Structure formats: C-alpha cells, structure tokens
C-alpha cells in the first residue's frame, strides 16, 4: 500500500512540475523570436488607414517569408509621425520595419507610383 501511494505521489508531482514548466516556457506563435527582433524587413503593401494621433498606419502587406507571415492586414507604428504624415488610404507603398517585441516599428516608407 505504501509503495502504491509513493508511486502515485511521485507521478503526480512530476506531472504537475512538467505542466508548470510548459506553461512558463510557452511562446505564442505570433510572438517574434530573438533573431526576428534584430533584423530589418522590407516588403510592400497598400495603406488601409492612417492614425496620426497614435503614430499608427494599417497596411495590407505581401507575405513576409523571413518571418513566416502570410499576406495580411496589420498595424505598424512610426516613432516619428513625419514618416507617415503623407500617407493616405489606397497608397501603394514599399516599407522597411523592425519587429520590437509586439510592435512592428516602421523605419522607412516610400510611396510607389
């Protein structure tokens, strides 16, 4: 009886430790890795909207293979509002950004004619 109790207690302890460890080390698929935060990414897209007050621009961009991202619409942040002040919806743009944690920070934006 004592042996069964000891085995059961040990098994429960090990399984709960594994669950806690897995929870603490879990990373979401959309979170960038350390290598992604250190590179500048160049791509192109179409401006959906511009929010000058919050220094944000929503862009529907092409697939970004280096990040394993499909084409999608997402918000990008500009440190300096001057970078996005001339943009308007439906502008075709070529842009460079850097992934900094959860933020996609614009580094350069060029309107393509």
PDB file as gemmi writes it, atoms N, CA and C in Angstrom:
CRYST1    1.000    1.000    1.000  90.00  90.00  90.00 P 1                      
ATOM      1  N   UNK A   1       0.822  -1.190   0.000  1.00  0.00           N  
ATOM      2  CA  UNK A   1       0.000   0.000   0.000  1.00  0.00           C  
ATOM      3  C   UNK A   1       0.871   1.262   0.000  1.00  0.00           C  
ATOM      4  N   UNK A   2       1.932   1.255   0.875  1.00  0.00           N  
ATOM      5  CA  UNK A   2       2.821   2.409   0.941  1.00  0.00           C  
ATOM      6  C   UNK A   2       3.534   2.616  -0.395  1.00  0.00           C  
ATOM      7  N   UNK A   3       3.924   1.528  -1.035  1.00  0.00           N  
ATOM      8  CA  UNK A   3       4.617   1.623  -2.311  1.00  0.00           C  
ATOM      9  C   UNK A   3       3.700   2.237  -3.373  1.00  0.00           C  
ATOM     10  N   UNK A   4       2.458   1.819  -3.423  1.00  0.00           N  
ATOM     11  CA  UNK A   4       1.493   2.361  -4.380  1.00  0.00           C  
ATOM     12  C   UNK A   4       1.291   3.854  -4.131  1.00  0.00           C  
ATOM     13  N   UNK A   5       1.153   4.232  -2.872  1.00  0.00           N  
ATOM     14  CA  UNK A   5       0.975   5.635  -2.510  1.00  0.00           C  
ATOM     15  C   UNK A   5       2.199   6.459  -2.926  1.00  0.00           C  
ATOM     16  N   UNK A   6       3.399   5.929  -2.691  1.00  0.00           N  
ATOM     17  CA  UNK A   6       4.626   6.626  -3.054  1.00  0.00           C  
ATOM     18  C   UNK A   6       4.743   6.801  -4.576  1.00  0.00           C  
ATOM     19  N   UNK A   7       4.413   5.778  -5.316  1.00  0.00           N  
ATOM     20  CA  UNK A   7       4.472   5.846  -6.781  1.00  0.00           C  
ATOM     21  C   UNK A   7       3.470   6.874  -7.299  1.00  0.00           C  
ATOM     22  N   UNK A   8       2.260   6.840  -6.765  1.00  0.00           N  
ATOM     23  CA  UNK A   8       1.221   7.780  -7.181  1.00  0.00           C  
ATOM     24  C   UNK A   8       1.621   9.224  -6.849  1.00  0.00           C  
ATOM     25  N   UNK A   9       2.149   9.451  -5.671  1.00  0.00           N  
ATOM     26  CA  UNK A   9       2.583  10.788  -5.257  1.00  0.00           C  
ATOM     27  C   UNK A   9       3.718  11.293  -6.145  1.00  0.00           C  
ATOM     28  N   UNK A  10       4.668  10.446  -6.428  1.00  0.00           N  
ATOM     29  CA  UNK A  10       5.789  10.824  -7.290  1.00  0.00           C  
ATOM     30  C   UNK A  10       5.301  11.159  -8.699  1.00  0.00           C  
ATOM     31  N   UNK A  11       4.416  10.354  -9.236  1.00  0.00           N  
ATOM     32  CA  UNK A  11       3.886  10.593 -10.582  1.00  0.00           C  
ATOM     33  C   UNK A  11       3.132  11.917 -10.645  1.00  0.00           C  
ATOM     34  N   UNK A  12       2.317  12.198  -9.649  1.00  0.00           N  
ATOM     35  CA  UNK A  12       1.572  13.458  -9.625  1.00  0.00           C  
ATOM     36  C   UNK A  12       2.512  14.659  -9.506  1.00  0.00           C  
ATOM     37  N   UNK A  13       3.525  14.541  -8.688  1.00  0.00           N  
ATOM     38  CA  UNK A  13       4.493  15.630  -8.522  1.00  0.00           C  
ATOM     39  C   UNK A  13       5.220  15.906  -9.829  1.00  0.00           C  
ATOM     40  N   UNK A  14       5.678  14.859 -10.489  1.00  0.00           N  
ATOM     41  CA  UNK A  14       6.398  15.033 -11.748  1.00  0.00           C  
ATOM     42  C   UNK A  14       5.504  15.613 -12.835  1.00  0.00           C  
ATOM     43  N   UNK A  15       4.271  15.150 -12.919  1.00  0.00           N  
ATOM     44  CA  UNK A  15       3.383  15.653 -13.971  1.00  0.00           C  
ATOM     45  C   UNK A  15       2.999  17.104 -13.720  1.00  0.00           C  
ATOM     46  N   UNK A  16       2.786  17.501 -12.474  1.00  0.00           N  
ATOM     47  CA  UNK A  16       2.441  18.899 -12.207  1.00  0.00           C  
ATOM     48  C   UNK A  16       3.635  19.809 -12.452  1.00  0.00           C  
ATOM     49  N   UNK A  17       4.834  19.331 -12.169  1.00  0.00           N  
ATOM     50  CA  UNK A  17       6.040  20.111 -12.444  1.00  0.00           C  
ATOM     51  C   UNK A  17       6.193  20.322 -13.947  1.00  0.00           C  
ATOM     52  N   UNK A  18       5.914  19.312 -14.733  1.00  0.00           N  
ATOM     53  CA  UNK A  18       6.009  19.429 -16.192  1.00  0.00           C  
ATOM     54  C   UNK A  18       5.000  20.441 -16.719  1.00  0.00           C  
ATOM     55  N   UNK A  19       3.793  20.454 -16.159  1.00  0.00           N  
ATOM     56  CA  UNK A  19       2.768  21.399 -16.600  1.00  0.00           C  
ATOM     57  C   UNK A  19       3.194  22.829 -16.280  1.00  0.00           C  
ATOM     58  N   UNK A  20       3.708  23.061 -15.081  1.00  0.00           N  
ATOM     59  CA  UNK A  20       4.169  24.397 -14.699  1.00  0.00           C  
ATOM     60  C   UNK A  20       5.315  24.830 -15.602  1.00  0.00           C  
ATOM     61  N   UNK A  21       6.260  23.958 -15.859  1.00  0.00           N  
ATOM     62  CA  UNK A  21       7.387  24.292 -16.721  1.00  0.00           C  
ATOM     63  C   UNK A  21       6.899  24.625 -18.130  1.00  0.00           C  
ATOM     64  N   UNK A  22       5.989  23.818 -18.663  1.00  0.00           N  
ATOM     65  CA  UNK A  22       5.471  24.051 -20.014  1.00  0.00           C  
ATOM     66  C   UNK A  22       4.742  25.386 -20.085  1.00  0.00           C  
ATOM     67  N   UNK A  23       3.987  25.727 -19.048  1.00  0.00           N  
ATOM     68  CA  UNK A  23       3.261  26.986 -19.027  1.00  0.00           C  
ATOM     69  C   UNK A  23       4.226  28.172 -18.983  1.00  0.00           C  
ATOM     70  N   UNK A  24       5.292  28.056 -18.224  1.00  0.00           N  
ATOM     71  CA  UNK A  24       6.249  29.148 -18.089  1.00  0.00           C  
ATOM     72  C   UNK A  24       7.097  29.335 -19.341  1.00  0.00           C  
ATOM     73  N   UNK A  25       7.310  28.301 -20.100  1.00  0.00           N  
ATOM     74  CA  UNK A  25       8.158  28.415 -21.287  1.00  0.00           C  
ATOM     75  C   UNK A  25       7.359  28.523 -22.574  1.00  0.00           C  
ATOM     76  N   UNK A  26       6.046  28.537 -22.484  1.00  0.00           N  
ATOM     77  CA  UNK A  26       5.192  28.588 -23.665  1.00  0.00           C  
ATOM     78  C   UNK A  26       5.352  29.920 -24.383  1.00  0.00           C  
ATOM     79  N   UNK A  27       5.541  29.869 -25.691  1.00  0.00           N  
ATOM     80  CA  UNK A  27       5.605  31.075 -26.501  1.00  0.00           C  
ATOM     81  C   UNK A  27       4.498  31.004 -27.535  1.00  0.00           C  
ATOM     82  N   UNK A  28       3.838  32.133 -27.755  1.00  0.00           N  
ATOM     83  CA  UNK A  28       2.784  32.183 -28.756  1.00  0.00           C  
ATOM     84  C   UNK A  28       3.397  32.206 -30.146  1.00  0.00           C  
ATOM     85  N   UNK A  29       2.711  31.611 -31.097  1.00  0.00           N  
ATOM     86  CA  UNK A  29       3.233  31.516 -32.460  1.00  0.00           C  
ATOM     87  C   UNK A  29       3.434  32.889 -33.098  1.00  0.00           C  
ATOM     88  N   UNK A  30       2.608  33.877 -32.731  1.00  0.00           N  
ATOM     89  CA  UNK A  30       2.737  35.186 -33.353  1.00  0.00           C  
ATOM     90  C   UNK A  30       3.796  36.060 -32.709  1.00  0.00           C  
ATOM     91  N   UNK A  31       4.407  35.612 -31.633  1.00  0.00           N  
ATOM     92  CA  UNK A  31       5.467  36.379 -30.986  1.00  0.00           C  
ATOM     93  C   UNK A  31       6.764  36.191 -31.770  1.00  0.00           C  
ATOM     94  N   UNK A  32       7.505  37.263 -31.974  1.00  0.00           N  
ATOM     95  CA  UNK A  32       8.760  37.137 -32.713  1.00  0.00           C  
ATOM     96  C   UNK A  32       9.847  36.490 -31.882  1.00  0.00           C  
ATOM     97  N   UNK A  33      10.752  35.812 -32.550  1.00  0.00           N  
ATOM     98  CA  UNK A  33      11.896  35.239 -31.849  1.00  0.00           C  
ATOM     99  C   UNK A  33      12.967  36.311 -31.698  1.00  0.00           C  
ATOM    100  N   UNK A  34      14.002  36.010 -30.944  1.00  0.00           N  
ATOM    101  CA  UNK A  34      15.073  36.981 -30.721  1.00  0.00           C  
ATOM    102  C   UNK A  34      15.735  37.390 -32.032  1.00  0.00           C  
ATOM    103  N   UNK A  35      15.869  36.454 -32.969  1.00  0.00           N  
ATOM    104  CA  UNK A  35      16.509  36.797 -34.240  1.00  0.00           C  
ATOM    105  C   UNK A  35      15.618  37.702 -35.075  1.00  0.00           C  
ATOM    106  N   UNK A  36      14.299  37.570 -34.943  1.00  0.00           N  
ATOM    107  CA  UNK A  36      13.397  38.412 -35.701  1.00  0.00           C  
ATOM    108  C   UNK A  36      13.463  39.861 -35.234  1.00  0.00           C  
ATOM    109  N   UNK A  37      13.736  40.086 -33.957  1.00  0.00           N  
ATOM    110  CA  UNK A  37      13.749  41.445 -33.445  1.00  0.00           C  
ATOM    111  C   UNK A  37      15.000  42.199 -33.869  1.00  0.00           C  
ATOM    112  N   UNK A  38      15.977  41.531 -34.439  1.00  0.00           N  
ATOM    113  CA  UNK A  38      17.231  42.172 -34.782  1.00  0.00           C  
ATOM    114  C   UNK A  38      17.382  42.445 -36.275  1.00  0.00           C  
ATOM    115  N   UNK A  39      16.379  42.199 -37.056  1.00  0.00           N  
ATOM    116  CA  UNK A  39      16.532  42.383 -38.492  1.00  0.00           C  
ATOM    117  C   UNK A  39      15.531  43.397 -39.031  1.00  0.00           C  
ATOM    118  N   UNK A  40      15.952  44.088 -40.082  1.00  0.00           N  
ATOM    119  CA  UNK A  40      15.054  44.980 -40.789  1.00  0.00           C  
ATOM    120  C   UNK A  40      14.391  44.183 -41.896  1.00  0.00           C  
ATOM    121  N   UNK A  41      13.090  44.323 -42.003  1.00  0.00           N  
ATOM    122  CA  UNK A  41      12.327  43.580 -43.002  1.00  0.00           C  
ATOM    123  C   UNK A  41      11.799  44.569 -44.031  1.00  0.00           C  
ATOM    124  N   UNK A  42      11.996  44.258 -45.312  1.00  0.00           N  
ATOM    125  CA  UNK A  42      11.495  45.097 -46.396  1.00  0.00           C  
ATOM    126  C   UNK A  42      10.375  44.358 -47.104  1.00  0.00           C  
ATOM    127  N   UNK A  43       9.293  45.068 -47.375  1.00  0.00           N  
ATOM    128  CA  UNK A  43       8.175  44.477 -48.095  1.00  0.00           C  
ATOM    129  C   UNK A  43       7.362  45.600 -48.723  1.00  0.00           C  
ATOM    130  N   UNK A  44       6.248  45.239 -49.302  1.00  0.00           N  
ATOM    131  CA  UNK A  44       5.368  46.248 -49.877  1.00  0.00           C  
ATOM    132  C   UNK A  44       3.933  45.936 -49.513  1.00  0.00           C  
ATOM    133  N   UNK A  45       3.078  46.943 -49.674  1.00  0.00           N  
ATOM    134  CA  UNK A  45       1.684  46.754 -49.324  1.00  0.00           C  
ATOM    135  C   UNK A  45       0.848  47.954 -49.728  1.00  0.00           C  
ATOM    136  N   UNK A  46      -0.389  47.944 -49.239  1.00  0.00           N  
ATOM    137  CA  UNK A  46      -1.341  49.011 -49.532  1.00  0.00           C  
ATOM    138  C   UNK A  46      -1.827  49.587 -48.205  1.00  0.00           C  
ATOM    139  N   UNK A  47      -1.810  50.908 -48.101  1.00  0.00           N  
ATOM    140  CA  UNK A  47      -2.267  51.580 -46.885  1.00  0.00           C  
ATOM    141  C   UNK A  47      -3.782  51.426 -46.772  1.00  0.00           C  
ATOM    142  N   UNK A  48      -4.232  50.971 -45.620  1.00  0.00           N  
ATOM    143  CA  UNK A  48      -5.667  50.849 -45.341  1.00  0.00           C  
ATOM    144  C   UNK A  48      -6.169  52.088 -44.595  1.00  0.00           C  
ATOM    145  N   UNK A  49      -5.404  52.522 -43.580  1.00  0.00           N  
ATOM    146  CA  UNK A  49      -5.782  53.708 -42.808  1.00  0.00           C  
ATOM    147  C   UNK A  49      -4.553  54.288 -42.124  1.00  0.00           C  
ATOM    148  N   UNK A  50      -4.664  55.574 -41.754  1.00  0.00           N  
ATOM    149  CA  UNK A  50      -3.570  56.273 -41.083  1.00  0.00           C  
ATOM    150  C   UNK A  50      -4.133  56.929 -39.822  1.00  0.00           C  
ATOM    151  N   UNK A  51      -3.472  56.711 -38.691  1.00  0.00           N  
ATOM    152  CA  UNK A  51      -3.856  57.291 -37.405  1.00  0.00           C  
ATOM    153  C   UNK A  51      -2.680  58.135 -36.913  1.00  0.00           C  
ATOM    154  N   UNK A  52      -2.658  59.405 -37.321  1.00  0.00           N  
ATOM    155  CA  UNK A  52      -1.530  60.274 -36.982  1.00  0.00           C  
ATOM    156  C   UNK A  52      -1.421  60.519 -35.481  1.00  0.00           C  
ATOM    157  N   UNK A  53      -2.546  60.626 -34.796  1.00  0.00           N  
ATOM    158  CA  UNK A  53      -2.529  60.899 -33.353  1.00  0.00           C  
ATOM    159  C   UNK A  53      -1.788  59.817 -32.577  1.00  0.00           C  
ATOM    160  N   UNK A  54      -1.907  58.573 -33.031  1.00  0.00           N  
ATOM    161  CA  UNK A  54      -1.252  57.453 -32.346  1.00  0.00           C  
ATOM    162  C   UNK A  54      -0.029  56.928 -33.090  1.00  0.00           C  
ATOM    163  N   UNK A  55       0.346  57.614 -34.168  1.00  0.00           N  
ATOM    164  CA  UNK A  55       1.514  57.231 -34.977  1.00  0.00           C  
ATOM    165  C   UNK A  55       1.397  55.805 -35.515  1.00  0.00           C  
ATOM    166  N   UNK A  56       0.202  55.446 -35.980  1.00  0.00           N  
ATOM    167  CA  UNK A  56      -0.061  54.097 -36.486  1.00  0.00           C  
ATOM    168  C   UNK A  56      -0.559  54.172 -37.923  1.00  0.00           C  
ATOM    169  N   UNK A  57      -0.207  53.173 -38.683  1.00  0.00           N  
ATOM    170  CA  UNK A  57      -0.731  53.032 -40.036  1.00  0.00           C  
ATOM    171  C   UNK A  57      -1.100  51.562 -40.231  1.00  0.00           C  
ATOM    172  N   UNK A  58      -2.268  51.337 -40.788  1.00  0.00           N  
ATOM    173  CA  UNK A  58      -2.717  49.974 -41.065  1.00  0.00           C  
ATOM    174  C   UNK A  58      -2.408  49.670 -42.523  1.00  0.00           C  
ATOM    175  N   UNK A  59      -1.687  48.568 -42.721  1.00  0.00           N  
ATOM    176  CA  UNK A  59      -1.197  48.205 -44.058  1.00  0.00           C  
ATOM    177  C   UNK A  59      -1.574  46.758 -44.365  1.00  0.00           C  
ATOM    178  N   UNK A  60      -2.078  46.538 -45.575  1.00  0.00           N  
ATOM    179  CA  UNK A  60      -2.241  45.165 -46.067  1.00  0.00           C  
ATOM    180  C   UNK A  60      -0.953  44.853 -46.824  1.00  0.00           C  
ATOM    181  N   UNK A  61      -0.118  43.977 -46.241  1.00  0.00           N  
ATOM    182  CA  UNK A  61       1.201  43.715 -46.832  1.00  0.00           C  
ATOM    183  C   UNK A  61       1.270  42.350 -47.496  1.00  0.00           C  
ATOM    184  N   UNK A  62       2.257  42.224 -48.374  1.00  0.00           N  
ATOM    185  CA  UNK A  62       2.545  40.957 -49.044  1.00  0.00           C  
ATOM    186  C   UNK A  62       3.064  39.943 -48.023  1.00  0.00           C  
ATOM    187  N   UNK A  63       3.139  38.661 -48.395  1.00  0.00           N  
ATOM    188  CA  UNK A  63       3.729  37.668 -47.483  1.00  0.00           C  
ATOM    189  C   UNK A  63       5.172  38.053 -47.131  1.00  0.00           C  
ATOM    190  N   UNK A  64       5.556  37.774 -45.898  1.00  0.00           N  
ATOM    191  CA  UNK A  64       6.925  38.037 -45.438  1.00  0.00           C  
ATOM    192  C   UNK A  64       7.527  36.690 -45.066  1.00  0.00           C  
ATOM    193  N   UNK A  65       8.234  36.099 -46.027  1.00  0.00           N  
ATOM    194  CA  UNK A  65       8.734  34.734 -45.848  1.00  0.00           C  
ATOM    195  C   UNK A  65       9.766  34.622 -44.735  1.00  0.00           C  
ATOM    196  N   UNK A  66      10.563  35.672 -44.514  1.00  0.00           N  
ATOM    197  CA  UNK A  66      11.589  35.591 -43.467  1.00  0.00           C  
ATOM    198  C   UNK A  66      10.983  35.472 -42.071  1.00  0.00           C  
ATOM    199  N   UNK A  67       9.729  35.893 -41.915  1.00  0.00           N  
ATOM    200  CA  UNK A  67       9.040  35.774 -40.629  1.00  0.00           C  
ATOM    201  C   UNK A  67       7.960  34.687 -40.649  1.00  0.00           C  
ATOM    202  N   UNK A  68       7.824  34.012 -41.785  1.00  0.00           N  
ATOM    203  CA  UNK A  68       6.759  33.018 -41.970  1.00  0.00           C  
ATOM    204  C   UNK A  68       5.377  33.636 -41.795  1.00  0.00           C  
ATOM    205  N   UNK A  69       5.208  34.873 -42.249  1.00  0.00           N  
ATOM    206  CA  UNK A  69       3.928  35.570 -42.175  1.00  0.00           C  
ATOM    207  C   UNK A  69       3.252  35.509 -43.540  1.00  0.00           C  
ATOM    208  N   UNK A  70       1.983  35.177 -43.578  1.00  0.00           N  
ATOM    209  CA  UNK A  70       1.243  35.258 -44.840  1.00  0.00           C  
ATOM    210  C   UNK A  70       0.899  36.724 -45.122  1.00  0.00           C  
ATOM    211  N   UNK A  71       0.368  36.996 -46.292  1.00  0.00           N  
ATOM    212  CA  UNK A  71      -0.150  38.337 -46.569  1.00  0.00           C  
ATOM    213  C   UNK A  71      -1.263  38.603 -45.564  1.00  0.00           C  
ATOM    214  N   UNK A  72      -1.268  39.792 -45.009  1.00  0.00           N  
ATOM    215  CA  UNK A  72      -2.293  40.126 -44.016  1.00  0.00           C  
ATOM    216  C   UNK A  72      -2.365  41.633 -43.834  1.00  0.00           C  
ATOM    217  N   UNK A  73      -3.384  42.069 -43.118  1.00  0.00           N  
ATOM    218  CA  UNK A  73      -3.543  43.470 -42.767  1.00  0.00           C  
ATOM    219  C   UNK A  73      -3.178  43.626 -41.305  1.00  0.00           C  
ATOM    220  N   UNK A  74      -2.279  44.577 -41.019  1.00  0.00           N  
ATOM    221  CA  UNK A  74      -1.864  44.797 -39.635  1.00  0.00           C  
ATOM    222  C   UNK A  74      -1.439  46.243 -39.428  1.00  0.00           C  
ATOM    223  N   UNK A  75      -1.352  46.628 -38.154  1.00  0.00           N  
ATOM    224  CA  UNK A  75      -0.946  47.993 -37.801  1.00  0.00           C  
ATOM    225  C   UNK A  75       0.557  48.054 -37.568  1.00  0.00           C  
ATOM    226  N   UNK A  76       1.150  49.121 -38.070  1.00  0.00           N  
ATOM    227  CA  UNK A  76       2.563  49.396 -37.869  1.00  0.00           C  
ATOM    228  C   UNK A  76       2.675  50.725 -37.129  1.00  0.00           C  
ATOM    229  N   UNK A  77       3.735  50.867 -36.358  1.00  0.00           N  
ATOM    230  CA  UNK A  77       3.953  52.069 -35.556  1.00  0.00           C  
ATOM    231  C   UNK A  77       5.140  52.846 -36.106  1.00  0.00           C  
ATOM    232  N   UNK A  78       5.005  54.172 -36.116  1.00  0.00           N  
ATOM    233  CA  UNK A  78       6.103  55.051 -36.524  1.00  0.00           C  
ATOM    234  C   UNK A  78       6.598  55.801 -35.289  1.00  0.00           C  
ATOM    235  N   UNK A  79       7.905  55.809 -35.069  1.00  0.00           N  
ATOM    236  CA  UNK A  79       8.437  56.589 -33.945  1.00  0.00           C  
ATOM    237  C   UNK A  79       8.231  58.079 -34.202  1.00  0.00           C  
ATOM    238  N   UNK A  80       8.354  58.484 -35.456  1.00  0.00           N  
ATOM    239  CA  UNK A  80       8.190  59.883 -35.843  1.00  0.00           C  
ATOM    240  C   UNK A  80       6.995  59.981 -36.793  1.00  0.00           C  
ATOM    241  N   UNK A  81       6.011  60.796 -36.426  1.00  0.00           N  
ATOM    242  CA  UNK A  81       4.803  60.931 -37.234  1.00  0.00           C  
ATOM    243  C   UNK A  81       5.117  61.435 -38.644  1.00  0.00           C  
ATOM    244  N   UNK A  82       6.238  62.129 -38.826  1.00  0.00           N  
ATOM    245  CA  UNK A  82       6.627  62.624 -40.156  1.00  0.00           C  
ATOM    246  C   UNK A  82       6.782  61.484 -41.158  1.00  0.00           C  
ATOM    247  N   UNK A  83       7.095  60.309 -40.665  1.00  0.00           N  
ATOM    248  CA  UNK A  83       7.283  59.146 -41.535  1.00  0.00           C  
ATOM    249  C   UNK A  83       5.982  58.733 -42.231  1.00  0.00           C  
ATOM    250  N   UNK A  84       4.841  59.015 -41.596  1.00  0.00           N  
ATOM    251  CA  UNK A  84       3.555  58.554 -42.143  1.00  0.00           C  
ATOM    252  C   UNK A  84       2.589  59.683 -42.482  1.00  0.00           C  
ATOM    253  N   UNK A  85       2.971  60.927 -42.253  1.00  0.00           N  
ATOM    254  CA  UNK A  85       2.018  62.034 -42.404  1.00  0.00           C  
ATOM    255  C   UNK A  85       1.530  62.249 -43.834  1.00  0.00           C  
ATOM    256  N   UNK A  86       2.274  61.811 -44.837  1.00  0.00           N  
ATOM    257  CA  UNK A  86       1.846  61.995 -46.229  1.00  0.00           C  
ATOM    258  C   UNK A  86       1.120  60.780 -46.800  1.00  0.00           C  
ATOM    259  N   UNK A  87       0.934  59.752 -45.987  1.00  0.00           N  
ATOM    260  CA  UNK A  87       0.252  58.547 -46.460  1.00  0.00           C  
ATOM    261  C   UNK A  87      -1.255  58.728 -46.415  1.00  0.00           C  
ATOM    262  N   UNK A  88      -1.932  58.062 -47.350  1.00  0.00           N  
ATOM    263  CA  UNK A  88      -3.394  58.064 -47.348  1.00  0.00           C  
ATOM    264  C   UNK A  88      -3.886  56.688 -47.794  1.00  0.00           C  
ATOM    265  N   UNK A  89      -5.125  56.349 -47.459  1.00  0.00           N  
ATOM    266  CA  UNK A  89      -5.660  55.043 -47.855  1.00  0.00           C  
ATOM    267  C   UNK A  89      -5.507  54.798 -49.357  1.00  0.00           C  
ATOM    268  N   UNK A  90      -5.205  53.564 -49.683  1.00  0.00           N  
ATOM    269  CA  UNK A  90      -5.005  53.060 -51.046  1.00  0.00           C  
ATOM    270  C   UNK A  90      -3.652  53.409 -51.651  1.00  0.00           C  
ATOM    271  N   UNK A  91      -2.774  54.076 -50.896  1.00  0.00           N  
ATOM    272  CA  UNK A  91      -1.408  54.296 -51.388  1.00  0.00           C  
ATOM    273  C   UNK A  91      -0.680  52.961 -51.455  1.00  0.00           C  
ATOM    274  N   UNK A  92      -0.027  52.703 -52.588  1.00  0.00           N  
ATOM    275  CA  UNK A  92       0.874  51.553 -52.693  1.00  0.00           C  
ATOM    276  C   UNK A  92       2.211  51.996 -52.122  1.00  0.00           C  
ATOM    277  N   UNK A  93       2.744  51.210 -51.197  1.00  0.00           N  
ATOM    278  CA  UNK A  93       3.991  51.608 -50.549  1.00  0.00           C  
ATOM    279  C   UNK A  93       4.990  50.461 -50.506  1.00  0.00           C  
ATOM    280  N   UNK A  94       6.240  50.843 -50.416  1.00  0.00           N  
ATOM    281  CA  UNK A  94       7.335  49.926 -50.125  1.00  0.00           C  
ATOM    282  C   UNK A  94       7.846  50.396 -48.770  1.00  0.00           C  
ATOM    283  N   UNK A  95       8.020  49.478 -47.820  1.00  0.00           N  
ATOM    284  CA  UNK A  95       8.415  49.919 -46.488  1.00  0.00           C  
ATOM    285  C   UNK A  95       9.363  48.941 -45.812  1.00  0.00           C  
ATOM    286  N   UNK A  96      10.069  49.474 -44.829  1.00  0.00           N  
ATOM    287  CA  UNK A  96      11.008  48.704 -44.024  1.00  0.00           C  
ATOM    288  C   UNK A  96      10.577  48.841 -42.573  1.00  0.00           C  
ATOM    289  N   UNK A  97      10.579  47.718 -41.853  1.00  0.00           N  
ATOM    290  CA  UNK A  97      10.224  47.772 -40.440  1.00  0.00           C  
ATOM    291  C   UNK A  97      11.094  46.823 -39.645  1.00  0.00           C  
ATOM    292  N   UNK A  98      11.059  47.026 -38.341  1.00  0.00           N  
ATOM    293  CA  UNK A  98      11.784  46.173 -37.408  1.00  0.00           C  
ATOM    294  C   UNK A  98      10.789  45.692 -36.366  1.00  0.00           C  
ATOM    295  N   UNK A  99      10.809  44.418 -36.085  1.00  0.00           N  
ATOM    296  CA  UNK A  99       9.917  43.859 -35.078  1.00  0.00           C  
ATOM    297  C   UNK A  99      10.563  44.054 -33.710  1.00  0.00           C  
ATOM    298  N   UNK A 100       9.925  44.830 -32.836  1.00  0.00           N  
ATOM    299  CA  UNK A 100      10.426  45.085 -31.480  1.00  0.00           C  
ATOM    300  C   UNK A 100       9.375  44.589 -30.501  1.00  0.00           C  
ATOM    301  N   UNK A 101       9.554  43.362 -30.048  1.00  0.00           N  
ATOM    302  CA  UNK A 101       8.535  42.762 -29.175  1.00  0.00           C  
ATOM    303  C   UNK A 101       7.241  42.642 -29.954  1.00  0.00           C  
ATOM    304  N   UNK A 102       6.131  43.127 -29.382  1.00  0.00           N  
ATOM    305  CA  UNK A 102       4.851  43.023 -30.084  1.00  0.00           C  
ATOM    306  C   UNK A 102       4.634  44.130 -31.118  1.00  0.00           C  
ATOM    307  N   UNK A 103       5.544  45.110 -31.178  1.00  0.00           N  
ATOM    308  CA  UNK A 103       5.373  46.234 -32.097  1.00  0.00           C  
ATOM    309  C   UNK A 103       6.171  46.047 -33.381  1.00  0.00           C  
ATOM    310  N   UNK A 104       5.532  46.403 -34.479  1.00  0.00           N  
ATOM    311  CA  UNK A 104       6.198  46.433 -35.782  1.00  0.00           C  
ATOM    312  C   UNK A 104       6.507  47.897 -36.058  1.00  0.00           C  
ATOM    313  N   UNK A 105       7.770  48.273 -35.900  1.00  0.00           N  
ATOM    314  CA  UNK A 105       8.188  49.673 -35.968  1.00  0.00           C  
ATOM    315  C   UNK A 105       8.679  50.030 -37.372  1.00  0.00           C  
ATOM    316  N   UNK A 106       8.001  50.979 -37.991  1.00  0.00           N  
ATOM    317  CA  UNK A 106       8.391  51.429 -39.326  1.00  0.00           C  
ATOM    318  C   UNK A 106       9.721  52.166 -39.268  1.00  0.00           C  
ATOM    319  N   UNK A 107      10.576  51.869 -40.224  1.00  0.00           N  
ATOM    320  CA  UNK A 107      11.871  52.536 -40.333  1.00  0.00           C  
ATOM    321  C   UNK A 107      11.933  53.431 -41.571  1.00  0.00           C  
ATOM    322  N   UNK A 108      11.239  53.008 -42.631  1.00  0.00           N  
ATOM    323  CA  UNK A 108      11.224  53.765 -43.881  1.00  0.00           C  
ATOM    324  C   UNK A 108       9.938  53.433 -44.632  1.00  0.00           C  
ATOM    325  N   UNK A 109       9.366  54.449 -45.290  1.00  0.00           N  
ATOM    326  CA  UNK A 109       8.162  54.255 -46.097  1.00  0.00           C  
ATOM    327  C   UNK A 109       8.310  55.069 -47.379  1.00  0.00           C  
ATOM    328  N   UNK A 110       8.105  54.414 -48.522  1.00  0.00           N  
ATOM    329  CA  UNK A 110       8.143  55.090 -49.820  1.00  0.00           C  
ATOM    330  C   UNK A 110       6.851  54.791 -50.568  1.00  0.00           C  
ATOM    331  N   UNK A 111       6.214  55.845 -51.073  1.00  0.00           N  
ATOM    332  CA  UNK A 111       5.019  55.660 -51.894  1.00  0.00           C  
ATOM    333  C   UNK A 111       5.471  55.230 -53.284  1.00  0.00           C  
ATOM    334  N   UNK A 112       4.846  54.173 -53.800  1.00  0.00           N  
ATOM    335  CA  UNK A 112       5.181  53.627 -55.117  1.00  0.00           C  
ATOM    336  C   UNK A 112       4.116  54.088 -56.102  1.00  0.00           C  
ATOM    337  N   UNK A 113       4.561  54.696 -57.204  1.00  0.00           N  
ATOM    338  CA  UNK A 113       3.613  55.192 -58.218  1.00  0.00           C  
ATOM    339  C   UNK A 113       3.228  54.094 -59.171  1.00  0.00           C  
TER     340      UNK A 113                                                      
END                                                                             
